Amino acid sequence: MGDYQIERIVVGDLNTNCYLVKDRKSGDACVIDPGDHLTLIQDGLHRMNARCRLILLTHGHFDHILAVGDLRSEKAPVCIHRADAHLLTERDHFSALIPYDPRPFDPADYLFDREGNYTVAGFTFYVIPSPGHTKGSVCYLFGDHLFTGDTLFRGGIGTLDFGGNEEDMRASLRMLCNLPGDYTVYPGHDEKTTLSDEIMYNPFLQEFRRR
């Protein structure tokens, strides 16, 4: 289990959480969901005295990927679930909400298609597919740090209005509730929480509470 320093950077018009995850041992950083405002992300990396070596995306909606093209210029590989990979190069009905295109970039370097441990660019983490908000939504586990994107928020869940699926979301929420132990939850929007608090108090998780 690694030792991580984590910083949240709130970016973009939708106040999306971008997370900088520094491996204290190597000094390298992984950037999760660089949704906009490259300068803010770079400033955060500078404060941490770390260089971006890996870009992880919880899903492909525009508010989580707008700075990927610029950040990727540092040669950090980009990873996303296979089912959302097309959103990196194609506009969908959600991205039509913005009047401009993100800086174009080639498809992701690494496509996840299963649950399990992965090691990419020196980082080892666990990928949990969590479809519902999008087909290719995932959560990432770094030790006891759970990055849930727009699957699970503090007191809520991600919208299903832009390509979501209610049945998939319910299955993903049930799966999160059945994870062993407790985790600090870092959502795609709003403040961090814990999985135990969400299981206890989040109204969308009540039916899945452990009995």
BELZIWO-V624483 format. One record per residue. N is the residue number from 1. RES is the residue in one letter. PSI is psi in degrees with one decimal (NA if undefined). OMEGA is omega in whole degrees, -180 to 180 (none if undefined). NEAR is the number of other ideal C-beta (glycine too) atoms within 12 Angstrom. Layout:
BEGIN
[[N RES PSI OMEGA NEAR] [N RES PSI OMEGA NEAR]]
END
This chain:
BEGIN
[[1 M 127.9 -176 16] [2 G 168.3 176 24] [3 D 116.4 -170 16] [4 Y 143.6 168 33] [5 Q 128.3 -174 27] [6 I 131.7 176 33] [7 E 137.2 177 28] [8 R 133.4 174 31] [9 I 121.1 179 35] [10 V 122.5 -172 25] [11 V 158.0 170 36] [12 G 171.4 -177 29] [13 D -21.0 -179 17] [14 L 14.1 178 28] [15 N 57.2 -179 21] [16 T 140.7 177 37] [17 N 120.3 169 40] [18 C 132.7 -177 47] [19 Y 134.4 173 45] [20 L 120.9 -177 41] [21 V 105.4 -179 42] [22 K 128.0 172 33] [23 D 111.4 -175 30] [24 R -27.7 -178 19] [25 K -47.6 -178 15] [26 S -25.7 -176 21] [27 G -1.3 179 18] [28 D 158.8 -178 28] [29 A 146.4 170 41] [30 C 136.1 178 46] [31 V 122.1 -180 50] [32 I 121.7 176 52] [33 D 66.2 174 50] [34 P 86.4 -168 47] [35 G -13.8 -179 42] [36 D -178.9 172 33] [37 H 64.6 -179 25] [38 L -39.5 -177 29] [39 T -40.7 178 16] [40 L -39.5 179 27] [41 I -43.8 179 42] [42 Q -38.5 177 26] [43 D -40.9 178 17] [44 G -42.1 177 34] [45 L -38.0 179 33] [46 H -41.8 178 18] [47 R -35.2 -179 16] [48 M -6.8 -176 28] [49 N 51.1 -176 15] [50 A 155.4 177 31] [51 R 139.9 179 26] [52 C 120.3 179 39] [53 R -10.4 -175 29] [54 L 140.8 176 41] [55 I 119.1 178 45] [56 L 135.5 180 46] [57 L 128.0 178 55] [58 T -25.5 174 49] [59 H -179.2 -170 50] [60 G 12.4 179 43] [61 H 149.2 -170 44] [62 F -34.0 -175 39] [63 D -1.5 177 39] [64 H -1.1 -172 47] [65 I -2.0 -169 50] [66 L -26.5 -180 35] [67 A 4.5 -176 38] [68 V -45.0 -177 45] [69 G -42.6 179 26] [70 D -43.7 -178 27] [71 L -31.6 -179 43] [72 R -16.6 179 31] [73 S -16.3 176 18] [74 E 10.3 175 26] [75 K 20.0 176 14] [76 A 129.7 178 36] [77 P 148.9 -180 30] [78 V 132.5 -177 42] [79 C 139.4 179 41] [80 I 161.2 175 42] [81 H 145.3 -176 38] [82 R -36.2 -175 26] [83 A -17.9 179 29] [84 D 2.9 -174 39] [85 A -33.5 -178 29] [86 H -21.9 -179 22] [87 L -13.2 178 36] [88 L -20.8 -178 38] [89 T -6.2 -179 23] [90 E 142.3 174 19] [91 R 140.8 174 21] [92 D -174.0 -175 24] [93 H -19.7 177 16] [94 F -42.6 -180 28] [95 S -17.7 177 27] [96 A -11.1 177 14] [97 L -18.3 -178 17] [98 I 145.6 -174 21] [99 P 12.6 -177 9] [100 Y 163.8 178 14] [101 D 146.1 171 17] [102 P 160.9 175 30] [103 R 126.1 -176 21] [104 P 149.6 175 17] [105 F 161.0 -179 27] [106 D 164.1 177 15] [107 P 164.5 -177 24] [108 A 152.6 178 33] [109 D -29.5 -175 23] [110 Y 125.0 -178 25] [111 L 122.2 176 26] [112 F 142.5 176 34] [113 D 8.6 180 20] [114 R 161.5 173 15] [115 E 146.5 175 21] [116 G -179.0 178 16] [117 N 138.8 176 17] [118 Y 148.3 171 28] [119 T 117.0 -179 17] [120 V 130.8 176 26] [121 A 34.3 177 28] [122 G -3.5 178 20] [123 F 133.6 174 35] [124 T 128.1 -176 24] [125 F 167.1 -179 34] [126 Y 129.9 -180 28] [127 V 127.4 178 35] [128 I 103.4 175 35] [129 P 131.7 -178 34] [130 S 61.4 -179 45] [131 P 155.7 -179 35] [132 G -63.6 174 38] [133 H -45.5 167 45] [134 T 166.7 180 44] [135 K -33.3 -175 30] [136 G 22.4 177 40] [137 S 142.1 176 48] [138 V 160.7 168 48] [139 C 150.5 179 44] [140 Y 134.7 176 47] [141 L 120.8 169 36] [142 F 96.7 -174 36] [143 G -121.5 178 23] [144 D 21.7 177 23] [145 H 119.1 -176 32] [146 L 114.4 180 39] [147 F 112.0 -168 45] [148 T -0.4 -180 47] [149 G -132.9 180 48] [150 D 22.6 173 44] [151 T -48.4 -175 48] [152 L 128.5 176 45] [153 F 172.0 171 32] [154 R 109.4 179 26] [155 G 8.5 -178 20] [156 G -171.8 178 26] [157 I 169.4 179 35] [158 G 152.3 180 40] [159 T 152.7 175 26] [160 L 8.5 -171 25] [161 D -14.7 -176 16] [162 F 71.6 178 26] [163 G 14.5 -179 28] [164 G 171.1 -179 29] [165 N 120.4 -174 23] [166 E -42.7 -179 18] [167 E -43.3 178 13] [168 D -40.9 -179 26] [169 M -43.0 180 32] [170 R -40.3 178 23] [171 A -38.3 179 21] [172 S -40.3 179 40] [173 L -39.9 177 39] [174 R -42.4 180 24] [175 M -43.6 179 28] [176 L -40.2 179 41] [177 C -26.2 -178 30] [178 N 3.1 176 18] [179 L 140.4 179 30] [180 P 141.9 176 13] [181 G -167.1 -179 16] [182 D 156.3 -177 20] [183 Y 149.9 166 31] [184 T 128.6 -175 27] [185 V 126.1 178 40] [186 Y 99.3 -175 40] [187 P 169.8 180 41] [188 G -17.8 178 46] [189 H 152.5 177 36] [190 D -171.1 -171 25] [191 E 161.4 177 19] [192 K 163.3 -178 26] [193 T -164.8 173 28] [194 T 154.4 180 26] [195 L -38.4 -180 39] [196 S -39.3 178 23] [197 D -40.0 -179 21] [198 E -39.2 177 35] [199 I -35.8 -177 29] [200 M -38.6 -168 18] [201 Y -19.1 -178 17] [202 N 120.5 -176 30] [203 P -23.5 -179 17] [204 F -10.5 -179 29] [205 L -0.4 -173 35] [206 Q -39.7 -177 17] [207 E -13.3 -177 14] [208 F 8.5 -178 26] [209 R 141.6 179 21] [210 R 131.3 -178 18] [211 R NA none 8]]
END
